[in-house]
Amino acid sequence: MIPNGTLTMARLDNEREHGRKISDHAEEIWGWASPAGKIRADRRAEYFSGLGNYKAGDKLLEIGCGTGLFTGKVYTATHADITAIDISEDLLDQARQKYNQCHFRVDDAMHLSFADSSFHGVYGSSILHHLDIEQAMKEIYRVLKPGGRTVFAEPNMLNPQILIQKNVPFIKKALGDSPDETAIVRWKMKSLMKALGFKNVRVFPYDFLHPYTPVPLISLIGFVGRTVERIPVLKEIAGSNIIYGEK
């Protein structure tokens, strides 16, 4: 049996190497650089700042900030005091160059270096599925202040493309995924958070706009997608899940 510490170090090494490989075109790999991707990013950031009800003066922690794309968007919307972490120094170098209003540092989301009850909010985009999710959520709960809110957006395992991408190794590699990443099953995530002590937990599917949607079709598909998000059963195959909870 391989010790847990060895598994954790291997996972972190994989993520550092992944960050190094993609750092010069990360936002393209992640789908945020296309016209549809930019619209998706704006909507996702609105969930972070709006659902989290973050405001100026709040101390926020962003997990897995990468190049700082969502750091900048959440700061612009809230003017909160944001500390953003990532395991990749290569990605953090880009974030620091773009957003000097925020604090960036290397840290391990599964073993956070911050004191208990340090933050009013913890949020992140497409990061939990890279981690030991239970361990990361324990740490997030620990560093939240009483009444603090956490918001994450993560890939939905019930989406057909994501199901294949996360579980077929050669496709996973071809599409730029790191070796350890997976996706979220929303009812399992909700159950885990409740077991860890989170209150008012909500985990719901959203987002049918693919990042590579042709520009002439963006408005139509965006409208149809938001309609399908309200239809039971069909909404379950959306591309992402929003995850919310309170301490």
Salt bridges, closest charged atoms under 4 A:
ASP13 OD1 - ARG16 NH1 2.99
GLU15 OE2 - HIS130 ND1 3.15
GLU17 OE2 - ARG20 NH2 2.46
ASP24 OD1 - HIS25 ND1 2.52
GLU27 OE2 - LYS98 NZ 3.35
ASP42 OD1 - LYS73 NZ 2.58
ASP58 OD1 - LYS55 NZ 3.44
ASP58 OD2 - ARG149 NH2 3.59
ASP81 OD2 - LYS59 NZ 3.64
ASP81 OD1 - HIS103 NE2 3.14
GLU89 OE2 - ARG96 NH1 2.53
ASP93 OD1 - ARG96 NH1 3.32
ASP108 OD2 - HIS111 ND1 2.91
ASP116 OD1 - ARG142 NH1 2.78
GLU134 OE2 - LYS138 NZ 3.74
GLU139 OE2 - ARG142 NE 2.94
GLU154 OE1 - HIS129 ND1 2.81
ASP177 OD2 - LYS166 NZ 2.89
GLU181 OE1 - HIS129 NE2 3.07
GLU181 OE2 - HIS130 NE2 3.90
GLU181 OE1 - LYS166 NZ 2.67
ASP207 OD2 - ARG40 NE 2.79
GLU229 OE1 - ARG43 NH2 2.81
GLU236 OE2 - ARG186 NH2 2.64
